[in-house]
Amino acid sequence: MTSRNNHKNVIEITDSQLVNLSRQLGDGDWYVDQRKKARKIFNGIDFPTIEDEAWRRTDIERIDWNSFLSGYADNNNIKDIKLDVPNHLLNPLVDDDHGGQIVVSGGNVVGSNVSADIEEQGVIFCDFVTATNKHSDLLNKYLSKLVDVDSGKHAAMAATFVDQGVFLYVPAGVSVSTPLHSVFWLTQSAHFSRVVVVVEDGASLTYAHELASDSQEEHLHSGTVEVYVGDNSEFKFVELQSLSSKCYHFSHERCQVGRNGQFDWVFSAIGSKLTKSFLDLDLLGDGAWGRMSGFYFAAEDQHMDHDTQQNHYGEGQTSDLLFKGALKDDSRSVWQGMINVEPGAQKTDGFQANRNLLLSKEARADSIPGLEIQADDVRCTHAATISRLEDEHLFYLMSRGIHFDEAKKVVVDGFFDPIMQRVPFEGVRNRLKQSVVDKMM
């Protein structure tokens, strides 16, 4: 961290610098114009402050943005650093293989494969730079349509400086039985990503996306995620964040679900120094269903802030949100959620719950649920709890010969179990369980 600085004095990137950056990264020519448009928006938006309602509990005033962006202004060290990705991140999600896997290290694609059977069905699964070259018309049809570049300073930042990402397209009626997997291993001082997923009508898929790093130097990630789930489609999306405790992480993510579509969104966060994520679920078509499941564990001085929206626009829709977090040491979490029901969204069934477990006297959790109801035939409820480990539970376990420290682990494991059961991969579940054990030590 640095002394307080004037965010208006952040380095401004010129058009010529963006052209050089785009060439160095290998973008398709059309994306140069996208960068230029995003740059104007980026330069015209101030960084948010605690005077902005959405940022009232997350202060980023002391972050030295120039230290992260200077390399992009000079076109130095972009995509130069490649480090070996830890093997545990590369393990198959199911059995001995993936349907496809993309691995990025330091902005470089170090691994990319898709099974022949999946490719023959017309599925596109590639990195973002490749998509700007080989699938420009299709990518441009969806890019920035859900997460506008002007959604915020960090959305504009990601669109301006993006160095990698993922484009996933599943044609109508295609069912992919084996999961797809992407891993982004951050090795640079700054990394900017864009993920676009399109699951057309009647298609089905499971996809896991991971962000990870282990740098001991301060670094930055800013990214956007846009997901389109068509009519009568089924999509399960698993996001895993295990960034180092020196990483500042910002994201704008939005999913749109069509008529009778089903979207199951599982989210985990165990890393970063500071996280601010906007996670929006838009249920558009009648009968759309969406579930958002969040798991986070903060320790030391970690700060995690998640802002969720469940937006209902059609009749007979269902949304269900459960976020559970544990906090120890001096860590802090913020969850602010809103269920929004538009006038035409009759017979909506919306629920949201945030449960927090404090493992130290210094830890703090802020939980702010909300409802905005503009229809008269709905059922919408919310719940929020902040509690500490109960002595009775610990005493019960200790009375049966379990050591105090082990008893705490058992209670915390049980606390997270409802979320863990929603993770469809045993290996990932075991990895998350181990992360809980590690943080309890």
Secondary structure, DSSP 8 states (H G I E B T S, - for coil): --S---GGGS----HHHHHHHHHHHT--HHHHHHHHHHHHHHHHS----TTSGGGTT---TT--HHHHHHHHHHT-STT-------HHHHS-SBTTB-SEEEEEETTEEEEEEE-HHHHHTT-EEEEHHHHHHHSHHHHHHHTTSSS-GGG-HHHHHHHHH--EEEEEEE-TT-B--S-EEEEEE--SSEEEEEEEEEE-TT-EEEEEEEEE---SS-EEEEEEEEEEE-TT-EEEEEEEEE--TTEEEEEEEEEEE-TT-EEEEEEEE---SEEEEEEEEEE-STT-EEEEEEEEEE-TT-EEEEEEEEEE-STT-EEEEEEEEEE-TT-EEEEEEEEEE-TT-TT-EEEEEEEEEE-SSS-EEEEE--EEE--SS-EEEEEEEEEE--HHHHHHHHTTT--HHHHHHHHHHHHHHHHHTT---HHHHHHHHHHHHHHH-
